[in-house]
Amino acid sequence: MDKVSIENLIDGLADELQPVPPKKMVRGLLWTAAGWLAGAALLLWLYGMRHDLAAGGMPALSMLSFWLIAATGVAAAWSALRMGLPGVGRDYSGWRWAVLAALSLPIAALLLAVGDGHAAMDVARHGLDAHCLSLGIASGLGVGAALFLWLKSAAPTSPTRAGWVIGLASGAAGATIVALHCADDNLIHIALWHGLAVVISAVAGRLILPRFLRW
């Protein structure tokens, strides 16, 4: 094939191409924030705010748990958004450090449970338990949907990793939202029922989403 034929082939392939505007990080951030706020607004409208928060603030333990989980959600969402931007060699691992910090909650809860097994079983069986779990998963779906739509249009190079991170961000967002409603300040309850929402959402993201994020 001569040079002229190659140039004609390239021109023919390029004739129907249209310029695509670059994705703007600000738009993805706004989508994600809107999903987070919408989930919080809906849950609080349906079930109400915890009484002490309405009166001024959470106890120190609940506040610490809230911010650790929120940091995990923000870091995971940021990593997911960065996966939708073009680039080679980008580092998407920042969310892992937030996860390691958040792991202090279940570790502390496990140590507490070992020290007082009967109390741990009572907490696990009673309280809002499954109610918190289901609300935590459902409340984060807005964040998960926003991140999925962002990455769906970008076709990330690693759909499996993207699925994990979207699920993690969704579950962490939901866990922070349900903390605004749940008034149980027991560490075992928070680690078990709120934390389980993060785990289930992350696993669901890994199992369900990659097939829809492929090229």
Backbone as a printed PyTorch tensor [residue, N CA C, xyz], in Angstrom:
tensor([[[  0.8620,  -1.1920,   0.0000],
         [  0.0000,   0.0000,   0.0000],
         [  0.8990,   1.2430,   0.0000]],

        [[  0.6560,   2.1430,  -0.9990],
         [  1.5180,   3.3100,  -1.0960],
         [  1.1150,   4.3800,  -0.0810]],

        [[  1.9310,   5.4210,  -0.0210],
         [  1.7200,   6.4860,   0.9590],
         [  0.4060,   7.1960,   0.7500]],

        [[  0.0260,   7.4170,  -0.5270],
         [ -1.2330,   8.1110,  -0.8220],
         [ -2.4300,   7.3090,  -0.3450]],

        [[ -2.3780,   5.9920,  -0.5470],
         [ -3.4860,   5.1310,  -0.1120],
         [ -3.6360,   5.1480,   1.4030]],

        [[ -2.5020,   5.1130,   2.1020],
         [ -2.5460,   5.1540,   3.5660],
         [ -3.1560,   6.4680,   4.0560]],

        [[ -2.7430,   7.5740,   3.4250],
         [ -3.2800,   8.8780,   3.8190],
         [ -4.7760,   8.9450,   3.5390]],

        [[ -5.2190,   8.3850,   2.4010],
         [ -6.6510,   8.3640,   2.0800],
         [ -7.4280,   7.5200,   3.0870]],

        [[ -6.8250,   6.3950,   3.4960],
         [ -7.4690,   5.5340,   4.4910],
         [ -7.6380,   6.2730,   5.8140]],

        [[ -6.5800,   6.9580,   6.2390],
         [ -6.6400,   7.7110,   7.5000],
         [ -7.6810,   8.8220,   7.4100]],

        [[ -7.6910,   9.5150,   6.2690],
         [ -8.6700,  10.5900,   6.0890],
         [-10.0920,  10.0470,   6.1150]],

        [[-10.2850,   8.8720,   5.4970],
         [-11.6220,   8.2770,   5.4900],
         [-12.0810,   7.8740,   6.8740]],

        [[-11.1560,   7.3390,   7.6760],
         [-11.5000,   6.9410,   9.0480],
         [-11.7870,   8.1460,   9.9320]],

        [[-11.1360,   9.2490,   9.6360],
         [-11.2630,  10.4310,  10.4870],
         [-12.4100,  11.3450,  10.0770]],

        [[-12.9900,  11.1020,   8.8780],
         [-14.0240,  12.0140,   8.3760],
         [-15.2180,  12.1280,   9.3110]],

        [[-15.6360,  10.9820,   9.9090],
         [-16.8530,  10.9760,  10.7050],
         [-16.5950,  11.2190,  12.1860]],

        [[-15.3570,  11.4160,  12.5430],
         [-15.0450,  11.6610,  13.9510],
         [-15.4670,  13.0580,  14.3580]],

        [[-15.9970,  13.1560,  15.5750],
         [-16.4140,  14.4480,  16.1260],
         [-15.6100,  14.7350,  17.3840]],

        [[-15.2330,  15.9760,  17.5910],
         [-14.4910,  16.3040,  18.8220],
         [-15.3480,  16.0680,  20.0580]],

        [[-14.7340,  15.5160,  21.0740],
         [-15.4310,  15.2440,  22.3370],
         [-14.9110,  16.2090,  23.3880]],

        [[-15.7980,  16.9650,  24.0320],
         [-15.3220,  17.9020,  25.0570],
         [-14.7030,  17.1450,  26.2240]],

        [[-13.6280,  17.6460,  26.7790],
         [-12.9860,  16.9530,  27.9080],
         [-13.8920,  16.9240,  29.1370]],

        [[-13.7890,  15.8240,  29.8970],
         [-14.5770,  15.7110,  31.1250],
         [-14.0160,  16.6670,  32.1700]],

        [[-14.9120,  17.3480,  32.8380],
         [-14.5110,  18.3080,  33.8590],
         [-14.7410,  17.7140,  35.2430]],

        [[-13.6790,  17.7290,  36.0390],
         [-13.7360,  17.1480,  37.3730],
         [-14.8120,  17.8160,  38.2270]],

        [[-14.9960,  19.0970,  38.0290],
         [-15.9780,  19.8300,  38.8210],
         [-17.3760,  19.2470,  38.6230]],

        [[-17.6790,  18.8810,  37.3910],
         [-19.0030,  18.3060,  37.1140],
         [-19.1880,  16.9890,  37.8550]],

        [[-18.1600,  16.1440,  37.8470],
         [-18.2580,  14.8830,  38.5750],
         [-18.3960,  15.0940,  40.0680]],

        [[-17.6610,  16.0760,  40.5900],
         [-17.7760,  16.3850,  42.0170],
         [-19.1810,  16.8520,  42.3730]],

        [[-19.7650,  17.6640,  41.5090],
         [-21.1230,  18.1640,  41.7610],
         [-22.1330,  17.0290,  41.7120]],

        [[-21.9910,  16.1340,  40.7530],
         [-22.8800,  14.9740,  40.6840],
         [-22.7960,  14.1500,  41.9710]],

        [[-21.5660,  13.8970,  42.4050],
         [-21.3690,  13.0730,  43.5930],
         [-21.9300,  13.7500,  44.8410]],

        [[-21.6480,  15.0410,  44.9900],
         [-22.1710,  15.7880,  46.1450],
         [-23.6920,  15.8120,  46.1230]],

        [[-24.2750,  15.9660,  44.9350],
         [-25.7350,  15.9880,  44.8190],
         [-26.3220,  14.6410,  45.2260]],

        [[-25.6620,  13.5370,  44.8280],
         [-26.1360,  12.2120,  45.2270],
         [-26.0550,  12.0080,  46.7250]],

        [[-24.9790,  12.5040,  47.3270],
         [-24.7880,  12.3820,  48.7870],
         [-25.8570,  13.1910,  49.5270]],

        [[-26.0560,  14.4280,  49.1090],
         [-27.0370,  15.2950,  49.7730],
         [-28.4620,  14.7980,  49.5650]],

        [[-28.7570,  14.2970,  48.3670],
         [-30.1040,  13.7940,  48.0970],
         [-30.4140,  12.5830,  48.9650]],

        [[-29.4380,  11.6810,  49.1220],
         [-29.6410,  10.5220,  49.9910],
         [-29.8770,  10.9330,  51.4320]],

        [[-29.1050,  11.9150,  51.9130],
         [-29.2720,  12.3910,  53.2860],
         [-30.6330,  13.0640,  53.4690]],

        [[-31.0050,  13.8960,  52.5190],
         [-32.2780,  14.6100,  52.6250],
         [-33.4490,  13.6400,  52.6390]],

        [[-33.3940,  12.6280,  51.7820],
         [-34.4970,  11.6720,  51.7110],
         [-34.6050,  10.8540,  52.9860]],

        [[-33.4590,  10.3750,  53.5110],
         [-33.5090,   9.5690,  54.7310],
         [-34.0100,  10.3850,  55.9120]],

        [[-33.5090,  11.6010,  56.0600],
         [-33.9250,  12.4330,  57.1830],
         [-35.3810,  12.8390,  57.0550]],

        [[-35.8470,  13.0240,  55.8350],
         [-37.2590,  13.3560,  55.6240],
         [-38.1620,  12.1900,  55.9900]],

        [[-37.7260,  10.9740,  55.6660],
         [-38.5450,   9.7930,  55.9260],
         [-38.4500,   9.3280,  57.3830]],

        [[-37.2530,   9.3990,  57.9790],
         [-37.0490,   8.7790,  59.2850],
         [-36.6290,   9.7530,  60.3820]],

        [[-36.2370,  10.9570,  60.0190],
         [-35.8920,  11.9500,  61.0200],
         [-34.4330,  11.9110,  61.4310]],

        [[-34.0160,  12.9710,  62.0840],
         [-32.6380,  13.1270,  62.5430],
         [-32.4970,  12.6390,  63.9830]],

        [[-31.3410,  12.1060,  64.3150],
         [-31.1080,  11.6690,  65.6860],
         [-31.2420,  12.8660,  66.6320]],

        [[-31.7970,  12.6260,  67.7920],
         [-32.1940,  13.7180,  68.6960],
         [-31.0160,  14.5480,  69.1680]],

        [[-29.8860,  13.9070,  69.4710],
         [-28.7540,  14.6740,  69.9960],
         [-28.1070,  15.5400,  68.9190]],

        [[-28.1610,  15.0980,  67.6810],
         [-27.6110,  15.9040,  66.5980],
         [-28.4580,  17.1500,  66.3920]],

        [[-29.7590,  16.9770,  66.4680],
         [-30.6450,  18.1260,  66.3450],
         [-30.4420,  19.0970,  67.4930]],

        [[-30.0050,  18.5770,  68.6520],
         [-29.8140,  19.4210,  69.8220],
         [-28.4470,  20.0840,  69.8740]],

        [[-27.5110,  19.6250,  69.0310],
         [-26.2130,  20.2820,  69.0650],
         [-25.0420,  19.4760,  68.5560]],

        [[-25.0590,  18.1490,  68.6790],
         [-23.9300,  17.3790,  68.1750],
         [-23.9080,  15.9540,  68.6720]],

        [[-23.1270,  15.0990,  67.9850],
         [-22.9930,  13.6960,  68.3700],
         [-21.9860,  13.5430,  69.5070]],

        [[-22.0650,  12.4310,  70.2420],
         [-20.9920,  12.1000,  71.1880],
         [-19.6780,  11.9050,  70.4540]],

        [[-18.5750,  11.9870,  71.1830],
         [-17.2500,  11.9650,  70.5570],
         [-17.0090,  10.6960,  69.7420]],

        [[-17.4170,   9.5270,  70.2590],
         [-17.1620,   8.2700,  69.5570],
         [-17.9170,   8.2200,  68.2350]],

        [[-19.1740,   8.6080,  68.2570],
         [-19.9670,   8.6150,  67.0300],
         [-19.4180,   9.6240,  66.0330]],

        [[-18.9650,  10.7580,  66.5290],
         [-18.4010,  11.7720,  65.6400],
         [-17.1180,  11.2640,  64.9830]],

        [[-16.2610,  10.5980,  65.7630],
         [-15.0290,  10.0420,  65.2170],
         [-15.3410,   8.9970,  64.1510]],

        [[-16.2870,   8.1180,  64.4450],
         [-16.6760,   7.0920,  63.4810],
         [-17.2150,   7.7240,  62.2120]],

        [[-18.0410,   8.7490,  62.3820],
         [-18.6370,   9.4330,  61.2320],
         [-17.5630,   9.9770,  60.3070]],

        [[-16.5650,  10.6720,  60.8640],
         [-15.5570,  11.3060,  60.0260],
         [-14.5790,  10.3050,  59.4220]],

        [[-14.3150,   9.2120,  60.1180],
         [-13.4590,   8.1780,  59.5350],
         [-14.1280,   7.5470,  58.3130]],

        [[-15.4200,   7.2370,  58.4520],
         [-16.1440,   6.6380,  57.3320],
         [-16.3360,   7.6600,  56.2140]],

        [[-16.6080,   8.9080,  56.5920],
         [-16.7650,   9.9540,  55.5750],
         [-15.4670,  10.1440,  54.7900]],

        [[-14.3250,  10.0980,  55.4750],
         [-13.0430,  10.2370,  54.7870],
         [-12.8320,   9.1000,  53.7950]],

        [[-13.2490,   7.8930,  54.1710],
         [-13.1540,   6.7590,  53.2590],
         [-14.0090,   6.9940,  52.0210]],

        [[-15.2490,   7.4780,  52.2320],
         [-16.1410,   7.7350,  51.1080],
         [-15.6250,   8.8170,  50.1820]],

        [[-15.1150,   9.9000,  50.7560],
         [-14.5980,  11.0000,  49.9390],
         [-13.3720,  10.5450,  49.1430]],

        [[-12.4670,   9.8130,  49.8040],
         [-11.2680,   9.3430,  49.1150],
         [-11.6120,   8.3720,  47.9890]],

        [[-12.5610,   7.4690,  48.2390],
         [-12.9650,   6.5190,  47.2030],
         [-13.6510,   7.2390,  46.0430]],

        [[-14.5170,   8.1940,  46.3560],
         [-15.1930,   8.9460,  45.2990],
         [-14.1940,   9.7330,  44.4610]],

        [[-13.2070,  10.3300,  45.1120],
         [-12.1890,  11.0900,  44.3890],
         [-11.3930,  10.1840,  43.4540]],

        [[-11.0430,   8.9870,  43.9330],
         [-10.3220,   8.0400,  43.0910],
         [-11.1710,   7.6140,  41.8960]],

        [[-12.4570,   7.3750,  42.1370],
         [-13.3520,   6.9830,  41.0490],
         [-13.4580,   8.0880,  40.0080]],

        [[-13.5570,   9.3120,  40.4480],
         [-13.6540,  10.4290,  39.5060],
         [-12.3780,  10.5620,  38.6830]],

        [[-11.2310,  10.3480,  39.3110],
         [ -9.9530,  10.4480,  38.5970],
         [ -9.8000,   9.3380,  37.5670]],

        [[-10.4500,   8.1970,  37.7990],
         [-10.4060,   7.1120,  36.8250],
         [-11.1010,   7.4870,  35.5170]],

        [[-11.9520,   8.4980,  35.5630],
         [-12.6530,   8.9290,  34.3690],
         [-11.9150,   9.9660,  33.5560]],

        [[-10.7080,  10.3380,  33.9930],
         [ -9.9170,  11.3360,  33.2690],
         [ -8.8250,  10.6530,  32.4640]],

        [[ -8.5180,  11.1550,  31.2750],
         [ -7.4420,  10.5570,  30.4880],
         [ -6.0960,  10.7920,  31.1500]],

        [[ -5.2020,   9.8340,  30.9900],
         [ -3.8700,   9.9870,  31.5670],
         [ -3.1980,   8.6480,  31.7360]],

        [[ -1.9070,   8.6550,  31.7610],
         [ -1.1180,   7.4420,  31.9120],
         [ -0.3860,   7.4960,  33.2440]],

        [[ -0.4500,   6.3950,  33.9820],
         [  0.2980,   6.3080,  35.2350],
         [ -0.3170,   7.0800,  36.3840]],

        [[ -1.6120,   7.3620,  36.3130],
         [ -2.2510,   8.0700,  37.4260],
         [ -2.2950,   7.1640,  38.6610]],

        [[ -2.2030,   7.7790,  39.8180],
         [ -2.2580,   7.0460,  41.0780],
         [ -3.6760,   7.1200,  41.6300]],

        [[ -4.3350,   5.9430,  41.7310],
         [ -5.7080,   5.9000,  42.2250],
         [ -5.7930,   5.2470,  43.6110]],

        [[ -4.6820,   5.1750,  44.3130],
         [ -4.6230,   4.3850,  45.5410],
         [ -4.8850,   5.1880,  46.8040]],

        [[ -5.2100,   6.4710,  46.6910],
         [ -5.3890,   7.2870,  47.8900],
         [ -6.4690,   6.7630,  48.8120]],

        [[ -7.5190,   6.1560,  48.2420],
         [ -8.6280,   5.6660,  49.0520],
         [ -8.1930,   4.5410,  49.9970]],

        [[ -7.1060,   3.8380,  49.6500],
         [ -6.6650,   2.7120,  50.4830],
         [ -6.2130,   3.1820,  51.8630]],

        [[ -5.5920,   4.3550,  51.9310],
         [ -5.1510,   4.8720,  53.2220],
         [ -6.3390,   5.2110,  54.1080]],

        [[ -7.4060,   5.7570,  53.5040],
         [ -8.6100,   6.0600,  54.2750],
         [ -9.2630,   4.7730,  54.7780]],

        [[ -9.2450,   3.7290,  53.9600],
         [ -9.7990,   2.4440,  54.3860],
         [ -9.0150,   1.8890,  55.5710]],

        [[ -7.6860,   1.9860,  55.4990],
         [ -6.8630,   1.5040,  56.6060],
         [ -7.1800,   2.2460,  57.8990]],

        [[ -7.4280,   3.5520,  57.7890],
         [ -7.7950,   4.3200,  58.9850],
         [ -9.1500,   3.8800,  59.5150]],

        [[-10.0950,   3.6670,  58.6020],
         [-11.4500,   3.2660,  59.0160],
         [-11.4620,   1.8770,  59.6400]],

        [[-10.4750,   1.0320,  59.3000],
         [-10.4040,  -0.3050,  59.8830],
         [-10.1680,  -0.2740,  61.3880]],

        [[ -9.7550,   0.8740,  61.9000],
         [ -9.5830,   0.9750,  63.3470],
         [-10.9080,   0.7620,  64.0770]],

        [[-12.0280,   1.0550,  63.4180],
         [-13.3340,   0.8730,  64.0540],
         [-13.6570,  -0.6020,  64.2970]],

        [[-13.6450,  -1.4610,  63.2660],
         [-13.9330,  -2.8670,  63.5550],
         [-12.8920,  -3.5360,  64.4440]],

        [[-11.6340,  -3.0930,  64.3600],
         [-10.6100,  -3.6660,  65.2300],
         [-10.8940,  -3.3190,  66.6920]],

        [[-11.2370,  -2.0580,  66.9370],
         [-11.5780,  -1.6460,  68.3050],
         [-12.8360,  -2.3640,  68.7850]],

        [[-13.8120,  -2.5280,  67.8920],
         [-15.0430,  -3.2300,  68.2610],
         [-14.7610,  -4.6930,  68.5930]],

        [[-13.8470,  -5.3140,  67.8340],
         [-13.4950,  -6.7050,  68.1000],
         [-12.8340,  -6.8440,  69.4620]],

        [[-11.9320,  -5.9360,  69.7910],
         [-11.2830,  -5.9800,  71.1020],
         [-12.3000,  -5.7880,  72.2200]],

        [[-13.2660,  -4.8970,  71.9830],
         [-14.3110,  -4.6710,  72.9770],
         [-15.1750,  -5.9090,  73.1390]],

        [[-15.4850,  -6.5630,  72.0270],
         [-16.3180,  -7.7620,  72.0740],
         [-15.6130,  -8.9000,  72.8100]],

        [[-14.3040,  -9.0150,  72.6060],
         [-13.5400, -10.0500,  73.3060],
         [-13.5730,  -9.8070,  74.8080]],

        [[-13.5450,  -8.5430,  75.1960],
         [-13.5570,  -8.2100,  76.6180],
         [-14.9070,  -8.4160,  77.2740]],

        [[-15.9780,  -8.2660,  76.5030],
         [-17.3290,  -8.4120,  77.0660],
         [-18.2120,  -9.0760,  76.0150]],

        [[-18.1090, -10.3830,  75.9120],
         [-18.8150, -11.1300,  74.8780],
         [-20.3140, -11.0440,  74.9740]],

        [[-20.8720, -11.0770,  76.1810],
         [-22.3310, -11.0310,  76.3360],
         [-22.8890,  -9.6940,  75.8540]],

        [[-22.2390,  -8.6230,  76.2280],
         [-22.6880,  -7.3020,  75.7870],
         [-22.6020,  -7.1840,  74.2760]],

        [[-21.5520,  -7.7670,  73.7100],
         [-21.3850,  -7.7070,  72.2620],
         [-22.5240,  -8.4260,  71.5500]],

        [[-22.9040,  -9.6000,  72.0510],
         [-23.9970, -10.3430,  71.4270],
         [-25.3180,  -9.6000,  71.5490]],

        [[-25.5350,  -8.9600,  72.6970],
         [-26.7730,  -8.1910,  72.8780],
         [-26.8490,  -7.0480,  71.8780]],

        [[-25.7330,  -6.3580,  71.6800],
         [-25.7170,  -5.2500,  70.7340],
         [-25.9400,  -5.7450,  69.3160]],

        [[-25.3450,  -6.8650,  68.9860],
         [-25.4730,  -7.4010,  67.6320],
         [-26.8950,  -7.8280,  67.3220]],

        [[-27.6250,  -8.2830,  68.3450],
         [-28.9650,  -8.8120,  68.1020],
         [-30.0420,  -7.7440,  68.1650]],

        [[-29.7930,  -6.6930,  68.9240],
         [-30.8410,  -5.7040,  69.1650],
         [-30.4760,  -4.3520,  68.5640]],

        [[-31.2510,  -3.3570,  68.8970],
         [-31.0320,  -2.0260,  68.3460],
         [-31.6450,  -1.9200,  66.9570]],

        [[-31.1110,  -1.0190,  66.1390],
         [-31.6590,  -0.8060,  64.7990],
         [-31.1060,  -1.8320,  63.8050]],

        [[-30.0020,  -2.4710,  64.1120],
         [-29.3160,  -3.5030,  63.3570],
         [-29.6610,  -3.5640,  61.8640]],

        [[-30.5010,  -4.5240,  61.4440],
         [-30.7710,  -4.7000,  60.0150],
         [-31.4080,  -3.4620,  59.4010]],

        [[-32.1060,  -2.7060,  60.2010],
         [-32.7030,  -1.4540,  59.7250],
         [-31.5900,  -0.4900,  59.3150]],

        [[-30.5630,  -0.3690,  60.1390],
         [-29.4240,   0.4850,  59.8080],
         [-28.6920,  -0.0410,  58.5750]],

        [[-28.5430,  -1.3430,  58.5040],
         [-27.8420,  -1.9490,  57.3770],
         [-28.5360,  -1.6360,  56.0540]],

        [[-29.8350,  -1.8590,  55.9960],
         [-30.5680,  -1.6230,  54.7510],
         [-30.6090,  -0.1420,  54.4040]],

        [[-30.7860,   0.7090,  55.3950],
         [-30.8020,   2.1500,  55.1280],
         [-29.4280,   2.6340,  54.6660]],

        [[-28.3620,   2.0780,  55.2450],
         [-27.0200,   2.4690,  54.8410],
         [-26.7340,   2.1250,  53.3900]],

        [[-27.1580,   0.9420,  52.9700],
         [-26.9530,   0.5360,  51.5800],
         [-27.7760,   1.3980,  50.6360]],

        [[-29.0530,   1.5980,  50.9950],
         [-29.9530,   2.3550,  50.1100],
         [-29.5660,   3.8250,  50.0260]],

        [[-29.1280,   4.4070,  51.1350],
         [-28.8430,   5.8430,  51.1560],
         [-27.6470,   6.2280,  50.2970]],

        [[-26.7480,   5.2870,  50.0620],
         [-25.5680,   5.5880,  49.2610],
         [-25.7470,   5.3750,  47.7680]],

        [[-26.9320,   4.9310,  47.3460],
         [-27.1270,   4.6080,  45.9350],
         [-27.0040,   5.8430,  45.0390]],

        [[-27.3480,   7.0130,  45.5730],
         [-27.2090,   8.2350,  44.7730],
         [-25.7610,   8.5070,  44.4100]],

        [[-24.8680,   8.3300,  45.3740],
         [-23.4370,   8.5060,  45.1110],
         [-22.9470,   7.4410,  44.1400]],

        [[-23.3800,   6.2010,  44.3530],
         [-22.9820,   5.1300,  43.4560],
         [-23.4440,   5.3760,  42.0300]],

        [[-24.6740,   5.8540,  41.8660],
         [-25.2020,   6.1260,  40.5290],
         [-24.4320,   7.2550,  39.8530]],

        [[-24.1060,   8.3130,  40.6070],
         [-23.3700,   9.4350,  40.0340],
         [-21.9950,   8.9950,  39.5440]],

        [[-21.2940,   8.2020,  40.3490],
         [-19.9660,   7.7400,  39.9640],
         [-20.0380,   6.7470,  38.8060]],

        [[-21.0520,   5.9070,  38.8070],
         [-21.2080,   4.9550,  37.7090],
         [-21.4310,   5.6770,  36.3860]],

        [[-22.3010,   6.6650,  36.3720],
         [-22.5680,   7.4110,  35.1400],
         [-21.3160,   8.1590,  34.6680]],

        [[-20.5610,   8.6800,  35.6220],
         [-19.3220,   9.3820,  35.2820],
         [-18.3350,   8.4390,  34.5940]],

        [[-18.1590,   7.2420,  35.1630],
         [-17.1980,   6.3000,  34.6100],
         [-17.7420,   5.5430,  33.4020]],

        [[-19.0580,   5.3970,  33.3130],
         [-19.6460,   4.7340,  32.1620],
         [-19.3150,   5.4810,  30.8780]],

        [[-19.3240,   6.7900,  30.9480],
         [-19.0180,   7.5900,  29.7570],
         [-17.5190,   7.6940,  29.4960]],

        [[-16.7090,   7.2470,  30.4570],
         [-15.2600,   7.3470,  30.3150],
         [-14.6030,   6.0070,  30.0080]],

        [[-15.2980,   4.9000,  30.2690],
         [-14.7510,   3.5520,  30.0500],
         [-13.3920,   3.3950,  30.7170]],

        [[-13.3220,   3.2230,  32.0350],
         [-12.0380,   3.1260,  32.7470],
         [-11.2180,   1.9230,  32.2850]],

        [[ -9.9270,   2.0250,  32.4080],
         [ -9.0440,   0.9540,  31.9440],
         [ -9.1140,  -0.2860,  32.8320]],

        [[ -9.5580,  -0.1220,  34.0820],
         [ -9.6910,  -1.2660,  34.9920],
         [-11.1150,  -1.2880,  35.5540]],

        [[-12.0700,  -1.9130,  34.8360],
         [-13.4520,  -1.9520,  35.3130],
         [-13.6030,  -2.6320,  36.6710]],

        [[-12.7650,  -3.6310,  36.9300],
         [-12.8580,  -4.3310,  38.2170],
         [-12.5330,  -3.3960,  39.3690]],

        [[-11.4370,  -2.6700,  39.2480],
         [-11.0540,  -1.7130,  40.2930],
         [-12.1010,  -0.6090,  40.4080]],

        [[-12.6280,  -0.1670,  39.2720],
         [-13.6580,   0.8710,  39.2960],
         [-14.8990,   0.3930,  40.0300]],

        [[-15.2790,  -0.8720,  39.8120],
         [-16.4430,  -1.4150,  40.5180],
         [-16.2440,  -1.4290,  42.0240]],

        [[-15.0420,  -1.8650,  42.4460],
         [-14.7310,  -1.8590,  43.8720],
         [-14.8620,  -0.4520,  44.4640]],

        [[-14.2480,   0.5230,  43.7850],
         [-14.1720,   1.8750,  44.3330],
         [-15.5510,   2.5400,  44.3400]],

        [[-16.3460,   2.3310,  43.2850],
         [-17.7020,   2.8840,  43.2740],
         [-18.5180,   2.3050,  44.4200]],

        [[-18.4490,   0.9860,  44.6100],
         [-19.1910,   0.3590,  45.7030],
         [-18.7450,   0.8440,  47.0610]],

        [[-17.4290,   1.0050,  47.2240],
         [-16.8960,   1.4990,  48.4980],
         [-17.3750,   2.9130,  48.7800]],

        [[-17.3160,   3.7790,  47.7750],
         [-17.7830,   5.1570,  47.9620],
         [-19.2690,   5.1960,  48.2730]],

        [[-20.0440,   4.3690,  47.5750],
         [-21.4830,   4.3210,  47.8120],
         [-21.8020,   3.8630,  49.2290]],

        [[-21.1580,   2.7740,  49.6690],
         [-21.4200,   2.2550,  51.0080],
         [-20.9870,   3.2050,  52.1030]],

        [[-19.8240,   3.8400,  51.9240],
         [-19.3520,   4.7900,  52.9370],
         [-20.2590,   6.0070,  53.0100]],

        [[-20.7180,   6.4750,  51.8470],
         [-21.6660,   7.5980,  51.8590],
         [-22.9410,   7.2170,  52.6010]],

        [[-23.4560,   6.0200,  52.3150],
         [-24.6660,   5.5640,  52.9960],
         [-24.4760,   5.4180,  54.4860]],

        [[-23.3010,   4.9280,  54.9080],
         [-23.0330,   4.7610,  56.3410],
         [-22.9750,   6.1080,  57.0540]],

        [[-22.4210,   7.1230,  56.3970],
         [-22.4050,   8.4450,  57.0280],
         [-23.8150,   9.0300,  57.1010]],

        [[-24.6110,   8.7500,  56.0830],
         [-25.9750,   9.2780,  56.0740],
         [-26.8080,   8.6370,  57.1810]],

        [[-26.7050,   7.3080,  57.3200],
         [-27.5110,   6.6350,  58.3370],
         [-27.0610,   7.0390,  59.7400]],

        [[-25.7990,   7.4630,  59.8870],
         [-25.3190,   7.9230,  61.1920],
         [-26.0280,   9.1910,  61.6380]],

        [[-26.5820,   9.9430,  60.7000],
         [-27.3420,  11.1420,  61.0550],
         [-28.7030,  10.7950,  61.6400]],

        [[-29.1260,   9.5570,  61.4200],
         [-30.4310,   9.1030,  61.9140],
         [-30.3080,   8.1720,  63.1210]],

        [[-29.3220,   7.2680,  63.0700],
         [-29.1760,   6.2530,  64.1130],
         [-28.5770,   6.8570,  65.3760]],

        [[-29.2420,   6.6660,  66.5030],
         [-28.7880,   7.2480,  67.7710],
         [-28.0140,   6.2530,  68.6310]],

        [[-27.7120,   5.0720,  68.0950],
         [-26.9640,   4.0610,  68.8480],
         [-25.4770,   4.3860,  68.7560]],

        [[-24.8530,   4.6960,  69.8970],
         [-23.4580,   5.1070,  69.9220],
         [-22.5110,   3.9800,  70.3110]],

        [[-23.0230,   2.7620,  70.4050],
         [-22.1730,   1.6380,  70.7690],
         [-21.2260,   1.3080,  69.6110]],

        [[-19.9470,   1.1580,  69.9100],
         [-18.9410,   0.9360,  68.8870],
         [-19.1870,  -0.3590,  68.1290]],

        [[-19.6420,  -1.3770,  68.8260],
         [-19.9080,  -2.6620,  68.1650],
         [-21.0480,  -2.5050,  67.1590]],

        [[-22.0780,  -1.7870,  67.5520],
         [-23.1990,  -1.5520,  66.6310],
         [-22.7200,  -0.7920,  65.3880]],

        [[-21.9370,   0.2460,  65.5890],
         [-21.4670,   1.0570,  64.4580],
         [-20.5940,   0.2230,  63.5250]],

        [[-19.6390,  -0.5160,  64.1080],
         [-18.7260,  -1.3090,  63.2860],
         [-19.4590,  -2.4290,  62.5590]],

        [[-20.4290,  -3.0550,  63.2340],
         [-21.1210,  -4.1970,  62.6500],
         [-22.1430,  -3.7710,  61.6020]],

        [[-23.1120,  -2.9690,  62.0160],
         [-24.2480,  -2.6870,  61.1280],
         [-23.9870,  -1.5440,  60.1520]],

        [[-23.2660,  -0.5140,  60.5890],
         [-22.9330,   0.5650,  59.6570],
         [-21.7770,   0.1370,  58.7470]],

        [[-20.7700,  -0.5140,  59.3480],
         [-19.6320,  -0.9570,  58.5640],
         [-19.9940,  -2.0270,  57.5500]],

        [[-20.9610,  -2.8830,  57.9020],
         [-21.3630,  -3.9410,  56.9870],
         [-21.9990,  -3.3700,  55.7180]],

        [[-22.6360,  -2.2160,  55.8370],
         [-23.1980,  -1.5650,  54.6500],
         [-22.0940,  -1.1900,  53.6630]],

        [[-20.9470,  -0.7750,  54.1850],
         [-19.8100,  -0.4260,  53.3240],
         [-19.2800,  -1.6780,  52.6400]],

        [[-19.1230,  -2.7510,  53.4020],
         [-18.5800,  -3.9950,  52.8520],
         [-19.5030,  -4.5650,  51.7770]],

        [[-20.7940,  -4.6420,  52.0610],
         [-21.7450,  -5.2150,  51.1060],
         [-21.7990,  -4.3760,  49.8300]],

        [[-21.7970,  -3.0650,  49.9800],
         [-21.8320,  -2.1940,  48.8010],
         [-20.5780,  -2.3620,  47.9490]],

        [[-19.4180,  -2.4720,  48.6030],
         [-18.1650,  -2.6550,  47.8610],
         [-18.1680,  -3.9730,  47.0970]],

        [[-18.6170,  -5.0350,  47.7440],
         [-18.6720,  -6.3450,  47.0760],
         [-19.6790,  -6.3160,  45.9310]],

        [[-20.8280,  -5.6900,  46.1570],
         [-21.8320,  -5.5910,  45.0950],
         [-21.2880,  -4.8080,  43.9040]],

        [[-20.5620,  -3.7230,  44.1820],
         [-19.9540,  -2.9540,  43.0980],
         [-18.9810,  -3.7960,  42.2990]],

        [[-18.2020,  -4.6040,  42.9870],
         [-17.2300,  -5.4720,  42.3040],
         [-17.9240,  -6.5310,  41.4500]],

        [[-19.0110,  -7.0930,  41.9370],
         [-19.6670,  -8.1910,  41.2320],
         [-20.5740,  -7.7220,  40.0970]],

        [[-21.1900,  -6.5560,  40.2540],
         [-22.2210,  -6.1240,  39.3090],
         [-21.7060,  -5.1510,  38.2600]],

        [[-20.9060,  -4.1750,  38.6570],
         [-20.6140,  -3.0470,  37.7850],
         [-19.5730,  -3.2730,  36.6880]],

        [[-18.5160,  -4.0630,  36.8940],
         [-17.4670,  -4.1510,  35.8660],
         [-17.9700,  -4.4780,  34.4660]],

        [[-18.9630,  -5.3490,  34.3520],
         [-19.4500,  -5.7280,  33.0130],
         [-20.0770,  -4.5490,  32.2610]],

        [[-20.5460,  -3.5400,  33.0220],
         [-21.1730,  -2.3720,  32.3940],
         [-20.1820,  -1.2240,  32.1690]],

        [[-18.9520,  -1.4030,  32.6350],
         [-17.9560,  -0.3520,  32.5190],
         [-16.8730,  -0.6860,  31.5070]],

        [[-17.0120,  -1.7960,  30.8180],
         [-15.9790,  -2.2020,  29.8590],
         [-16.0780,  -1.4030,  28.5750]],

        [[-14.9780,  -1.4170,  27.8300],
         [-14.9420,  -0.7040,  26.5590],
         [-15.9430,  -1.3350,  25.6000]]])
